[in-house]
Amino acid sequence: MVYTPRSTRHGALLVGTVAVLGLLTACGNGKDVQSNPPVTASGTAAPATDASKSPASATSGTSAAASTPTRSSASSAPAATASPGGGKTTAAAGSRCHTSELGASVGRNDPGAGQENFPLVLTNKSARTCTLRGYPGAAFVDGSGTQLGPDPRREPGSPVTVTLKPGQSAWAGLTFSNPEISGAKTGAPASLLLTPPDELDHLTVAWSGGPVPVSGNSSSVSLSVLAPGTGP
C-alpha cells in the first residue's frame, strides 16, 4: 500500500468538492438559460406609428365613417317639373274650354272640285284663357232633332293644343261631296250640333248650307282637326 500524506488527501478532497459545486452551479445556470431564451425577430422592422393613435381608435374611426351614410342634397331636394314645351301651366290658363264658355258658328262655304267645304268655328266668349285640342263632334239634325246621316268621319291629322284668349277662335273643316254630282241621297238639316273636344254638351247652330248627303254613294262627311283662327 502506498502511503499518502493527510494534507494531500485533504487538498484533493477540497478540490473535488469545489469541482462538484462548480458543476452543479453550471448546470443550474444552463437550465435558466434554456427556460428564458432571448426573443429575436427576423425580417424588416415595421414603420413607426403615432403613439397618440392606437389601432383600436383608427379602426373605430373607419367603421364610423363607413357606417354613417352621406346625405345627398340632390335626393333631399324636390324635383323640378315643367309642362311640355317648357311653358308654365296654371289652372286658369291651361284648362280645357268648356261648352258654356264657347260660341259656335258655321263659316262661308268654299267649294272646289265637286267638294263643299265649311269651316266650323268655336270662339272663346269667356273672360279667361282656355284651350282646345283635337276634333269637335258634329251631327246634322232636322227640325225635330232627329239626326240625319251618320256621324262625320275624322280626316287624318295631328292634333295640336290651340290656346284661346277671350274672343279668339279655332276652326275645323267640314267637307262632303256635292250631292248633285255624287248622286247621294240627301237630307235638309235644320241645325248642326257642334260639340267641343272632350265635352258632353253641344252647341246648336242653324244650318243654311243646303242639302247634305245622308246615304248612298259618296255620302261620307269628313271633319278635320281643330286649328287656330276662323278658317283656311
Secondary structure as UniProt FT lines:
FT   HELIX           6..35
FT   TURN            51..52
FT   HELIX           55..67
FT   HELIX           73..76
FT   TURN            84..85
FT   HELIX           91..94
FT   HELIX           99..101
FT   STRAND          102..106
FT   TURN            113..114
FT   STRAND          115..124
FT   STRAND          130..133
FT   STRAND          137..141
FT   TURN            143..144
FT   STRAND          147..148
FT   STRAND          153..154
FT   STRAND          161..164
FT   TURN            166..167
FT   STRAND          169..177
FT   HELIX           179..182
FT   STRAND          185..187
FT   STRAND          191..195
FT   TURN            197..198
FT   STRAND          203..206
FT   STRAND          212..215
FT   TURN            217..218
FT   STRAND          221..223
FT   STRAND          227..228
//
